[in-house]
């Protein structure tokens, strides 16, 4: 229990009264007197409500036992009140010879004595770099300060005001007056409207006093812009705690040192009656307007926790760090303004940096992290990074001169042999490996040799593996050479665009005109191998091959090396900013922000070649599987025109390379599902893979035995009669008609007979994911009259191309519920398939109020079909359901309830609606 939380009289009674021992002559009046003192003086009176009456009752009932030893009694009472009120400041003592000593009131002292006292409790120094050091061991009150005003102004405050920053040492401040707090807070604030800084409640006078900053002060102010460090220790107490706590939570000062003592605004030692017992009571309390709490008892926690004797050195180091903040922010702003490649984001970034609050920064590490966080929160560009170089070494690259290659033919021939490795692997698979992309000027000189030594041997292979596992990059401008080799001669494609902020130039890179040598074309498979070492232009090539749908990437995630960036060290710090000065924009207009290329098949680099051969083999059958999927839809999907459209789109996507990213049956199933649903707008279409042929949901169901009937009813059905004669029926699966017939007599007896005579019925479908649709007409029939038969819905079956009208049945087992009583159906996002069909039918025919969440949008009937001879299967909705009311096809988006409610709340909502309707009927409205 915390101070400030109401305390029941019983708790206080048990703790104070029942802890007393036996065999004494103790007078119960002592406890009553103590209670009276607490009631009149304790600063949390709300915790004491009813205490006195409870103690009197305990005395009358003989519950207070007695202790003969007075000091033992005082200790026991202390434990009692402290434990009951959770306040360690409360203490009972036995001091028969105690003589209260009143300390002298400072304003009444002679001027000379006051001056001497102030000089002995204040120390002021000016340290290196104009850092002020002010130690105050006693916070003087308002009256004393007024008396010593000119002296304090000239010798302390005006001198402090001219310091560039200040260390305010309160480690030895153990006394003081709260009335002196507003001046100190005001001194560290700017002129302006008064600010509420504290509220003091005094219990004996039952008065509340608000403390505010002062609109004007004698002398100059330190202001709120310069750094202020307050030092605290375990001895720091009272008014100095109020100063530290207030300035900390105003975000005006950083606290360095130890947690303070946790003293009190005001404590009094009061005699209990005429006895020799005294109780120490906190009679006033502080409430900070920002936190709603106080420094009392708990103390002020430091921002930087160090032992008291190391606080000054720590503060000096901290101020040194903080002194670098303005210059660091300005330097970083200048660098971003000059180099950052997203020029449209620069003004926002600079404005955000200028307005950021660096109050919490207490180390260079904090500063780097804060700056990085502020930048990322605005630009969300992982290439723009600020960090400490000592923790993460940063290589600041110099611009390199282009390579110079002689024109000697023999040298060029040997260079191509050295740089490029070309092989023909089993299965007529080409293999090309090189460890760096060369400068364009060099590649131009080598063009004829590359055509002869690289392109010619590879041109007739069936597939091509390009090994970039050891490729550390090179210039982006050389990428179009290899990309052009992998396109058709007649195909003119845009590959990528580069914007260079430093040059302020935008360059588009397309298929090369007049390509030297034969081309590989765009039809055959290309497989790019990567590793953690693949970097820079090597990564860009892998990324482009994915975005152009031209290749399959196999191996490890690439290095994520920051490309086209410059790193700068911020002067006088270990902080380094890395700024991208180039934007690499792919053929879709997306700017690639680096971060590494994720392969289509993630495998260890050493296994990449073997895996590539497996994927090549898998890819041979992909077109057939894509084509077969489209054909299955054309035969079985309930909407023929949509099926034809989807089939064409699938083949078009295969032709444009969208299926090069699939590397196994799992990824193929995922890609096909995504394409089917996106093209058709029908989320019920689904491709899955399964090693064992799945059982069809709609196989002929097994008729249960007599022993199984009871188990089925217990497992699937729950019924009860709720207050107000409201029936409740829950069943979690739509059972087949033949099964219903088999369990019918028992179902009528155990379930239906309890519900048929209720005034209203709630049918809970929240957990019913579907099942067999054959029982829907039977279930609906119970809620309509025998004549005329009602048209429920119409089913178009694609496999038989027949239209069937589903009607209510002329006869049912047992009694009908009829058409006049209210029915409420509860739904959730899980409600699907046949359960949805029942719900939608009852809603369409205005026979039920639906309450809950929109249903899943499942199909009434789906067929499962194997795709070719693979382990892939297609789940295809093969029936359309048409509304009996509108004649339109039911939407695949699910049933929208009349009353939307969270599924767990749906039953309670239904009951409230039932009650409200009943009241209206009784009132005749």
KEKEDO-677436 format. One record per residue (C-alpha): residue number from 1; x, y, z. Coordinates in steps of 0.05 Angstrom, whole numbers, plus 5000, padded with zeros to 4 digits. Example, Ala and Ser with C-alpha at 12.3 -4.5 7.8 and 13.67 -1.06 7.14 Angstrom:
KEKEDO-677436
 pos   xx   yy   zz
   1 5246 4910 5156
   2 5273 4979 5143
***
This chain:
KEKEDO-677436
 pos   xx   yy   zz
   1 5000 5000 5000
   2 5027 5068 4981
   3 5020 5135 5014
   4 4963 5172 4983
   5 4921 5109 4974
   6 4860 5105 5020
   7 4869 5058 5078
   8 4811 5020 5108
   9 4801 5028 5183
  10 4803 4953 5192
  11 4874 4948 5165
  12 4901 5003 5211
  13 4863 4973 5270
  14 4892 4903 5259
  15 4963 4928 5250
  16 4964 4978 5308
  17 4920 4943 5359
  18 4934 4869 5350
  19 5010 4876 5351
  20 5008 4894 5425
  21 5031 4840 5474
  22 5001 4818 5541
  23 5015 4827 5616
  24 5020 4903 5624
  25 4985 4963 5652
  26 4985 5002 5587
  27 4928 5053 5581
  28 4889 5049 5515
  29 4882 5125 5517
  30 4953 5128 5488
  31 4930 5097 5423
  32 4870 5143 5420
  33 4914 5204 5431
  34 4963 5180 5378
  35 4905 5170 5330
  36 4881 5240 5344
  37 4950 5270 5330
  38 4952 5233 5264
  39 4883 5255 5245
  40 4899 5328 5258
  41 4971 5330 5232
  42 4988 5273 5183
  43 4996 5301 5112
  44 4955 5244 5081
  45 4890 5250 5121
  46 4851 5211 5068
  47 4889 5149 5091
  48 4861 5155 5162
  49 4786 5157 5149
  50 4749 5120 5204
  51 4812 5103 5244
  52 4791 5134 5310
  53 4723 5101 5312
  54 4755 5034 5295
  55 4805 5040 5352
  56 4750 5058 5402
  57 4710 4998 5380
  58 4772 4954 5388
  59 4783 4981 5459
  60 4711 4968 5479
  61 4714 4897 5453
  62 4778 4884 5492
  63 4819 4871 5430
  64 4878 4914 5452
  65 4927 4875 5493
  66 4981 4910 5533
  67 5056 4918 5536
  68 5091 4940 5600
  69 5159 4963 5572
  70 5151 5034 5545
  71 5209 5031 5495
  72 5185 4964 5469
  73 5116 4993 5462
  74 5144 5053 5423
  75 5181 5006 5376
  76 5119 4963 5366
  77 5075 5024 5352
  78 5127 5050 5303
  79 5125 4984 5264
  80 5050 4987 5265
  81 5040 5057 5238
  82 5097 5052 5187
  83 5070 4986 5161
  84 4998 5008 5160
  85 5012 5074 5123
  86 5074 5052 5085
  87 5110 5114 5109
  88 5179 5105 5142
  89 5178 5177 5168
  90 5126 5160 5221
  91 5161 5141 5286
  92 5139 5133 5359
  93 5191 5144 5414
  94 5191 5142 5490
  95 5230 5203 5515
  96 5206 5225 5584
  97 5262 5277 5589
  98 5256 5306 5519
  99 5262 5382 5516
 100 5241 5412 5449
 101 5295 5458 5420
 102 5272 5510 5370
 103 5326 5528 5320
 104 5336 5603 5310
 105 5296 5634 5254
 106 5346 5659 5203
 107 5315 5727 5187
 108 5319 5746 5261
 109 5394 5736 5265
 110 5440 5796 5263
 111 5464 5816 5193
 112 5537 5797 5208
 113 5516 5728 5230
 114 5473 5718 5169
 115 5530 5739 5123
 116 5577 5691 5158
 117 5526 5634 5153
 118 5516 5646 5078
 119 5590 5650 5065
 120 5602 5585 5102
 121 5547 5549 5063
 122 5563 5575 4994
 123 5624 5562 4950
 124 5633 5592 4880
 125 5688 5578 4830
 126 5699 5589 4756
 127 5731 5527 4724
 128 5764 5517 4656
 129 5724 5535 4594
 130 5682 5584 4635
 131 5646 5527 4672
 132 5616 5553 4736
 133 5617 5513 4800
 134 5567 5532 4855
 135 5561 5493 4919
 136 5503 5510 4966
 137 5496 5472 5032
 138 5433 5506 5055
 139 5374 5535 5015
 140 5357 5600 5048
 141 5285 5623 5052
 142 5249 5681 5020
 143 5256 5729 5079
 144 5330 5717 5089
 145 5342 5724 5014
 146 5306 5791 5014
 147 5348 5815 5073
 148 5413 5794 5039
 149 5390 5812 4968
 150 5446 5858 4943
 151 5500 5815 4976
 152 5474 5751 4943
 153 5464 5785 4876
 154 5534 5816 4872
 155 5574 5759 4902
 156 5537 5697 4876
 157 5481 5702 4826
 158 5509 5754 4778
 159 5576 5718 4776
 160 5541 5651 4762
 161 5498 5683 4708
 162 5559 5697 4665
 163 5584 5625 4665
 164 5577 5585 4600
 165 5550 5525 4639
 166 5542 5508 4712
 167 5555 5451 4761
 168 5506 5463 4818
 169 5531 5421 4877
 170 5477 5400 4927
 171 5513 5339 4953
 172 5522 5370 5022
 173 5456 5408 5025
 174 5418 5378 5084
 175 5375 5437 5106
 176 5336 5494 5078
 177 5269 5526 5068
 178 5217 5512 5014
 179 5204 5587 5006
 180 5273 5594 4975
 181 5258 5544 4919
 182 5220 5590 4871
 183 5278 5639 4866
 184 5328 5585 4847
 185 5280 5555 4795
 186 5268 5625 4768
 187 5342 5640 4764
 188 5350 5579 4717
 189 5290 5600 4675
 190 5278 5654 4624
 191 5234 5714 4638
 192 5162 5702 4620
 193 5094 5682 4649
 194 5100 5648 4717
 195 5105 5572 4715
 196 5073 5528 4768
 197 5129 5488 4800
 198 5101 5457 4864
 199 5041 5451 4910
 200 5050 5446 4985
 201 4994 5419 5029
 202 5000 5436 5103
 203 4956 5390 5146
 204 4954 5427 5213
 205 4928 5490 5179
 206 4892 5450 5126
 207 4918 5498 5073
 208 4948 5489 5003
 209 5000 5535 4975
 210 5023 5536 4902
 211 5094 5554 4886
 212 5107 5591 4820
 213 5168 5619 4785
 214 5179 5693 4796
 215 5163 5743 4739
 216 5225 5783 4759
 217 5285 5772 4803
 218 5339 5815 4834
 219 5398 5813 4787
 220 5412 5774 4724
 221 5386 5704 4706
 222 5426 5644 4684
 223 5368 5628 4637
 224 5346 5561 4610
 225 5390 5553 4548
 226 5457 5538 4581
 227 5475 5470 4609
 228 5460 5458 4682
 229 5486 5397 4721
 230 5461 5385 4792
 231 5502 5341 4838
 232 5467 5300 4891
 233 5486 5250 4945
 234 5453 5206 4996
 235 5456 5265 5044
 236 5419 5314 4998
 237 5354 5329 5034
 238 5294 5374 5039
 239 5290 5439 4999
 240 5351 5420 4958
 241 5314 5356 4937
 242 5255 5400 4915
 243 5303 5442 4872
 244 5335 5380 4840
 245 5268 5345 4829
 246 5234 5406 4799
 247 5291 5424 4751
 248 5299 5351 4730
 249 5226 5343 4711
 250 5224 5411 4677
 251 5279 5382 4634
 252 5324 5439 4657
 253 5379 5401 4693
 254 5415 5335 4689
 255 5424 5302 4757
 256 5492 5269 4770
 257 5510 5230 4832
 258 5470 5187 4881
 259 5396 5181 4897
 260 5380 5235 4948
 261 5356 5221 5019
 262 5282 5227 5008
 263 5267 5276 5064
 264 5204 5314 5077
 265 5175 5383 5067
 266 5161 5390 5141
 267 5164 5340 5199
 268 5142 5353 5272
 269 5155 5315 5335
 270 5091 5317 5376
 271 5079 5294 5447
 272 5025 5241 5455
 273 4978 5267 5509
 274 5012 5277 5576
 275 5056 5216 5568
 276 5130 5211 5554
 277 5114 5184 5485
 278 5126 5226 5422
 279 5106 5213 5350
 280 5145 5242 5291
 281 5096 5261 5236
 282 5105 5291 5166
 283 5055 5348 5170
 284 5063 5376 5099
 285 5071 5345 5030
 286 5094 5366 4961
 287 5060 5349 4896
 288 5097 5365 4831
 289 5050 5391 4777
 290 5087 5354 4722
 291 5093 5285 4753
 292 5036 5287 4803
 293 5085 5257 4853
 294 5141 5279 4898
 295 5214 5272 4919
 296 5193 5256 4991
 297 5212 5187 5018
 298 5235 5161 4950
 299 5286 5216 4937
 300 5311 5243 4870
 301 5340 5192 4823
 302 5401 5215 4784
 303 5405 5216 4708
 304 5477 5193 4714
 305 5488 5147 4773
 306 5558 5153 4803
 307 5586 5154 4874
 308 5584 5224 4905
 309 5659 5235 4907
 310 5664 5223 4831
 311 5606 5269 4814
 312 5646 5332 4798
 313 5694 5297 4751
 314 5635 5263 4718
 315 5598 5328 4710
 316 5659 5362 4678
 317 5664 5305 4627
 318 5590 5309 4614
 319 5593 5384 4602
 320 5650 5373 4553
 321 5606 5324 4514
 322 5546 5371 4516
 323 5588 5430 4493
 324 5600 5393 4427
 325 5526 5384 4412
 326 5511 5450 4377
 327 5572 5445 4332
 328 5560 5371 4318
 329 5488 5384 4299
 330 5509 5442 4254
 331 5564 5401 4221
 332 5517 5343 4207
 333 5464 5391 4180
 334 5516 5421 4133
 335 5538 5353 4108
 336 5466 5330 4096
 337 5451 5396 4061
 338 5510 5387 4014
 339 5510 5313 3999
 340 5445 5276 4016
 341 5416 5247 3952
 342 5343 5255 3970
 343 5343 5330 3961
 344 5268 5335 3973
 345 5278 5308 4044
 346 5335 5355 4063
 347 5293 5415 4088
 348 5251 5370 4132
 349 5312 5335 4160
 350 5348 5401 4175
 351 5286 5430 4208
 352 5277 5367 4250
 353 5350 5368 4273
 354 5346 5441 4292
 355 5284 5430 4334
 356 5306 5365 4367
 357 5313 5361 4442
 358 5381 5337 4464
 359 5368 5345 4539
 360 5376 5271 4554
 361 5445 5265 4521
 362 5497 5249 4574
 363 5552 5217 4532
 364 5580 5218 4462
 365 5548 5149 4451
 366 5481 5179 4471
 367 5492 5236 4423
 368 5508 5190 4364
 369 5447 5146 4380
 370 5402 5207 4388
 371 5424 5239 4323
 372 5416 5173 4285
 373 5346 5162 4315
 374 5324 5232 4297
 375 5347 5225 4225
 376 5316 5155 4216
 377 5250 5177 4246
 378 5243 5227 4189
 379 5278 5198 4128
 380 5273 5122 4141
 381 5335 5113 4098
 382 5381 5059 4126
 383 5439 5087 4085
 384 5440 5152 4125
 385 5476 5130 4188
 386 5508 5164 4248
 387 5551 5122 4296
 388 5613 5122 4338
 389 5676 5104 4298
 390 5708 5073 4360
 391 5652 5021 4365
 392 5641 5011 4291
 393 5704 5028 4251
 394 5686 5067 4188
 395 5731 5069 4128
 396 5728 5138 4098
 397 5741 5123 4025
 398 5779 5169 3979
 399 5756 5178 3907
 400 5799 5131 3866
 401 5829 5146 3798
 402 5801 5103 3741
 403 5843 5042 3722
 404 5891 5053 3664
 405 5897 4993 3618
 406 5946 4991 3561
 407 5923 4977 3490
 408 5969 4918 3480
 409 5927 4861 3449
 410 5966 4806 3485
 411 5957 4841 3551
 412 5882 4849 3539
 413 5876 4775 3521
 414 5912 4753 3584
 415 5871 4801 3626
 416 5805 4770 3602
 417 5833 4701 3616
 418 5852 4723 3687
 419 5787 4760 3705
 420 5734 4714 3675
 421 5725 4641 3688
 422 5680 4605 3638
 423 5659 4532 3639
 424 5606 4487 3608
 425 5577 4444 3665
 426 5537 4379 3657
 427 5468 4388 3627
 428 5496 4441 3579
 429 5495 4493 3634
 430 5541 4552 3625
 431 5582 4578 3684
 432 5611 4649 3688
 433 5651 4675 3747
 434 5686 4742 3758
 435 5704 4778 3821
 436 5695 4851 3802
 437 5658 4895 3753
 438 5708 4935 3713
 439 5708 5008 3693
 440 5668 5022 3630
 441 5730 5048 3594
 442 5767 4983 3610
 443 5707 4940 3589
 444 5704 4977 3523
 445 5777 4959 3509
 446 5763 4887 3528
 447 5697 4882 3490
 448 5722 4840 3431
 449 5763 4793 3475
 450 5703 4785 3523
 451 5658 4769 3463
 452 5707 4716 3440
 453 5726 4686 3507
 454 5661 4694 3547
 455 5599 4705 3504
 456 5615 4657 3448
 457 5626 4595 3492
 458 5563 4610 3532
 459 5514 4630 3477
 460 5488 4559 3462
 461 5481 4534 3533
 462 5411 4517 3559
 463 5419 4554 3625
 464 5472 4601 3654
 465 5500 4605 3724
 466 5533 4672 3741
 467 5577 4665 3802
 468 5582 4729 3843
 469 5599 4697 3909
 470 5667 4730 3910
 471 5648 4793 3872
 472 5662 4855 3914
 473 5633 4905 3866
 474 5658 4959 3820
 475 5625 5017 3782
 476 5550 5014 3771
 477 5559 5043 3701
 478 5587 4976 3676
 479 5524 4936 3696
 480 5488 4949 3629
 481 5541 4909 3592
 482 5525 4843 3625
 483 5450 4860 3630
 484 5448 4873 3554
 485 5481 4805 3541
 486 5421 4774 3577
 487 5368 4809 3534
 488 5344 4798 3463
 489 5378 4839 3410
 490 5312 4870 3389
 491 5292 4884 3461
 492 5304 4954 3485
 493 5296 4957 3560
 494 5308 5009 3613
 495 5352 4978 3668
 496 5362 5032 3721
 497 5374 5106 3734
 498 5427 5139 3777
 499 5421 5208 3808
 500 5488 5237 3832
 501 5476 5293 3882
 502 5548 5318 3880
 503 5547 5325 3804
 504 5472 5340 3804
 505 5466 5294 3744
 506 5413 5241 3729
 507 5436 5184 3683
 508 5391 5131 3653
 509 5421 5063 3635
 510 5387 5021 3581
 511 5402 4963 3534
 512 5467 4979 3498
 513 5461 4997 3425
 514 5512 4960 3381
 515 5528 4906 3432
 516 5595 4873 3417
 517 5586 4798 3409
 518 5528 4749 3411
 519 5472 4757 3463
 520 5445 4703 3508
 521 5374 4729 3501
 522 5317 4733 3551
 523 5285 4664 3546
 524 5336 4618 3579
 525 5345 4612 3654
 526 5399 4652 3690
 527 5420 4635 3761
 528 5460 4685 3803
 529 5501 4657 3861
 530 5514 4704 3920
 531 5548 4703 3987
 532 5559 4750 4046
 533 5619 4777 4007
 534 5578 4798 3947
 535 5579 4874 3950
 536 5567 4941 3916
 537 5557 4931 3840
 538 5553 4856 3851
 539 5493 4867 3896
 540 5463 4916 3848
 541 5467 4865 3792
 542 5433 4812 3834
 543 5379 4862 3855
 544 5366 4883 3783
 545 5362 4811 3759
 546 5306 4801 3810
 547 5270 4866 3795
 548 5274 4854 3719
 549 5248 4782 3730
 550 5308 4759 3690
 551 5342 4712 3738
 552 5339 4669 3801
 553 5385 4689 3859
 554 5414 4631 3900
 555 5460 4633 3960
 556 5470 4678 4020
 557 5442 4747 4034
 558 5492 4797 4005
 559 5536 4841 4047
 560 5492 4903 4047
 561 5553 4946 4036
 562 5532 5019 4034
 563 5539 5039 3961
 564 5551 5109 3933
 565 5560 5139 4003
 566 5611 5184 4035
 567 5632 5182 4109
 568 5653 5243 4148
 569 5681 5247 4219
 570 5649 5303 4260
 571 5705 5349 4284
 572 5727 5341 4357
 573 5685 5277 4366
 574 5687 5203 4349
 575 5621 5210 4313
 576 5618 5191 4239
 577 5561 5206 4191
 578 5553 5165 4128
 579 5512 5200 4074
 580 5488 5170 4008
 581 5502 5219 3952
 582 5475 5174 3897
 583 5405 5145 3888
 584 5401 5078 3851
 585 5331 5075 3819
 586 5308 5009 3788
 587 5267 4999 3725
 588 5202 5006 3765
 589 5222 5074 3792
 590 5237 5048 3862
 591 5299 5074 3897
 592 5339 5016 3925
 593 5362 5032 3996
 594 5412 4975 4000
 595 5411 4930 4060
 596 5431 4867 4023
 597 5396 4825 3970
 598 5354 4768 3997
 599 5362 4707 3950
 600 5303 4670 3922
 601 5335 4607 3950
 602 5375 4619 4014
 603 5430 4567 4021
 604 5502 4565 4044
 605 5549 4595 3993
 606 5587 4530 3986
 607 5522 4493 3968
 608 5499 4545 3917
 609 5523 4510 3853
 610 5492 4444 3873
 611 5427 4479 3892
 612 5427 4517 3826
 613 5427 4450 3788
 614 5368 4426 3829
 615 5329 4490 3815
 616 5345 4486 3741
 617 5315 4417 3740
 618 5254 4441 3779
 619 5244 4500 3732
 620 5237 4453 3672
 621 5167 4434 3697
 622 5143 4502 3722
 623 5110 4525 3657
 624 5071 4460 3652
 625 5046 4469 3724
 626 5026 4541 3712
 627 4990 4522 3648
 628 4955 4463 3681
 629 4932 4508 3738
 630 4898 4554 3688
 631 4866 4495 3652
 632 4838 4468 3718
 633 4806 4535 3731
 634 4776 4538 3661
 635 4744 4469 3673
 636 4722 4475 3746
 637 4719 4547 3770
 638 4648 4571 3782
 639 4655 4635 3740
 640 4680 4614 3670
 641 4697 4684 3644
 642 4740 4697 3705
 643 4774 4630 3698
 644 4793 4645 3625
 645 4821 4713 3645
 646 4862 4683 3702
 647 4889 4628 3658
 648 4916 4679 3608
 649 4946 4722 3662
 650 4983 4663 3693
 651 5016 4647 3626
 652 5032 4720 3614
 653 5066 4725 3683
 654 5106 4663 3668
 655 5128 4692 3601
 656 5151 4757 3633
 657 5193 4719 3684
 658 5151 4726 3747
 659 5160 4652 3762
 660 5236 4654 3759
 661 5235 4670 3834
 662 5202 4604 3852
 663 5252 4552 3873
 664 5209 4494 3899
 665 5138 4470 3906
 666 5125 4512 3968
 667 5145 4578 3935
 668 5108 4559 3871
 669 5045 4545 3910
 670 5051 4612 3945
 671 5063 4650 3879
 672 5005 4615 3844
 673 4958 4629 3902
 674 4978 4702 3903
 675 4968 4710 3827
 676 4902 4672 3827
 677 4872 4714 3884
 678 4899 4780 3857
 679 4873 4768 3786
 680 4806 4738 3804
 681 4791 4778 3867
 682 4770 4712 3899
 683 4808 4695 3963
 684 4779 4625 3963
 685 4825 4602 3907
 686 4884 4567 3938
 687 4943 4525 3915
 688 4977 4480 3965
 689 5028 4425 3963
 690 5021 4358 3998
 691 5063 4294 3995
 692 5001 4252 4007
 693 4938 4261 3966
 694 4888 4299 4011
 695 4821 4270 4028
 696 4762 4306 3998
 697 4717 4341 4049
 698 4657 4321 4009
 699 4666 4247 4007
 700 4606 4207 4029
 701 4604 4216 4105
 702 4604 4156 4151
 703 4538 4143 4186
 704 4551 4140 4261
 705 4536 4079 4303
 706 4487 4081 4361
 707 4546 4088 4409
 708 4575 4146 4369
 709 4510 4187 4366
 710 4514 4211 4438
 711 4587 4230 4430
 712 4573 4270 4367
 713 4516 4309 4400
 714 4559 4325 4462
 715 4618 4346 4419
 716 4582 4390 4368
 717 4521 4418 4403
 718 4510 4461 4465
 719 4442 4488 4487
 720 4412 4523 4546
 721 4354 4568 4564
 722 4378 4637 4586
 723 4340 4685 4631
 724 4277 4713 4598
 725 4262 4646 4565
 726 4315 4659 4512
 727 4341 4597 4478
 728 4415 4589 4462
 729 4440 4539 4411
 730 4513 4531 4391
 731 4540 4482 4341
 732 4610 4484 4312
 733 4602 4443 4248
 734 4550 4435 4193
 735 4537 4360 4193
 736 4515 4323 4131
 737 4441 4310 4120
 738 4448 4235 4126
 739 4485 4242 4192
 740 4431 4290 4217
 741 4378 4239 4200
 742 4417 4185 4237
 743 4423 4226 4301
 744 4357 4262 4292
 745 4315 4228 4346
 746 4369 4238 4399
 747 4381 4309 4375
 748 4308 4326 4382
 749 4305 4295 4451
 750 4369 4323 4481
 751 4375 4391 4446
 752 4315 4415 4407
 753 4261 4397 4458
 754 4293 4447 4508
 755 4292 4504 4457
 756 4230 4498 4415
 757 4184 4531 4466
 758 4229 4590 4482
 759 4206 4660 4463
 760 4270 4679 4427
 761 4329 4639 4400
 762 4403 4656 4395
 763 4441 4612 4345
 764 4516 4616 4358
 765 4557 4607 4294
 766 4619 4642 4319
 767 4660 4578 4321
 768 4628 4543 4262
 769 4678 4540 4205
 770 4631 4504 4158
 771 4622 4432 4135
 772 4568 4400 4092
 773 4516 4445 4058
 774 4466 4388 4051
 775 4434 4401 4120
 776 4422 4476 4108
 777 4351 4466 4080
 778 4333 4422 4139
 779 4359 4472 4190
 780 4324 4531 4155
 781 4258 4493 4151
 782 4251 4494 4227
 783 4246 4570 4225
 784 4191 4576 4173
 785 4119 4553 4170
 786 4102 4489 4133
 787 4067 4525 4077
 788 4083 4555 4030
 789 4153 4526 4019
 790 4205 4581 4018
 791 4259 4590 3965
 792 4324 4594 4004
 793 4376 4604 3949
 794 4397 4577 3880
 795 4461 4537 3866
 796 4497 4537 3799
 797 4544 4477 3795
 798 4600 4487 3744
 799 4618 4414 3740
 800 4547 4394 3719
 801 4526 4463 3691
 802 4460 4457 3727
 803 4419 4507 3767
 804 4384 4480 3830
 805 4334 4518 3872
 806 4342 4501 3946
 807 4275 4502 3983
 808 4251 4489 4054
 809 4226 4418 4066
 810 4152 4400 4071
 811 4163 4358 4134
 812 4213 4356 4191
 813 4223 4313 4252
 814 4195 4344 4315
 815 4162 4412 4324
 816 4179 4474 4283
 817 4202 4538 4316
 818 4158 4576 4269
 819 4164 4642 4231
 820 4142 4692 4282
 821 4192 4688 4339
 822 4256 4728 4338
 823 4322 4694 4319
 824 4392 4722 4329
 825 4453 4692 4295
 826 4522 4706 4324
 827 4581 4708 4276
 828 4657 4717 4277
 829 4714 4721 4228
 830 4718 4645 4235
 831 4647 4632 4211
 832 4654 4601 4142
 833 4629 4557 4085
 834 4562 4524 4099
 835 4554 4562 4164
 836 4558 4627 4124
 837 4507 4600 4074
 838 4457 4587 4130
 839 4470 4656 4160
 840 4465 4692 4093
 841 4400 4656 4077
 842 4368 4675 4142
 843 4391 4747 4133
 844 4368 4751 4060
 845 4298 4726 4080
 846 4294 4774 4139
 847 4287 4716 4186
 848 4344 4732 4233
 849 4385 4790 4261
 850 4459 4777 4251
 851 4506 4802 4306
 852 4582 4799 4310
 853 4638 4803 4259
 854 4637 4797 4183
 855 4646 4724 4164
 856 4706 4694 4129
 857 4676 4692 4059
 858 4685 4618 4045
 859 4654 4578 3989
 860 4594 4532 3994
 861 4630 4479 3955
 862 4703 4473 3932
 863 4736 4418 3894
 864 4807 4396 3906
 865 4845 4379 3842
 866 4915 4352 3831
 867 4957 4395 3785
 868 4988 4350 3731
 869 5026 4293 3765
 870 5057 4338 3818
 871 5047 4345 3893
 872 5010 4410 3881
 873 4935 4414 3891
 874 4885 4469 3874
 875 4825 4484 3917
 876 4774 4513 3869
 877 4703 4539 3886
 878 4659 4502 3836
 879 4591 4529 3855
 880 4557 4597 3852
 881 4502 4614 3900
 882 4448 4663 3878
 883 4403 4701 3926
 884 4330 4679 3928
 885 4312 4752 3938
 886 4354 4790 3888
 887 4376 4735 3840
 888 4447 4762 3845
 889 4509 4721 3860
 890 4528 4721 3934
 891 4590 4762 3948
 892 4654 4725 3965
 893 4670 4777 4018
 894 4628 4744 4073
 895 4565 4762 4110
 896 4561 4832 4139
 897 4524 4831 4206
 898 4465 4876 4220
 899 4499 4895 4286
 900 4575 4896 4285
 901 4608 4874 4350
 902 4671 4840 4372
 903 4660 4765 4371
 904 4670 4756 4447
 905 4618 4810 4460
 906 4565 4786 4410
 907 4524 4745 4459
 908 4520 4802 4509
 909 4500 4850 4454
 910 4445 4802 4431
 911 4418 4796 4502
 912 4416 4872 4509
 913 4379 4879 4443
 914 4329 4825 4463
 915 4316 4861 4530
 916 4307 4928 4495
 917 4258 4900 4444
 918 4218 4866 4499
 919 4213 4932 4538
 920 4188 4967 4475
 921 4135 4914 4463
 922 4111 4918 4534
 923 4105 4994 4527
 924 4067 4985 4463
 925 4116 5026 4421
***
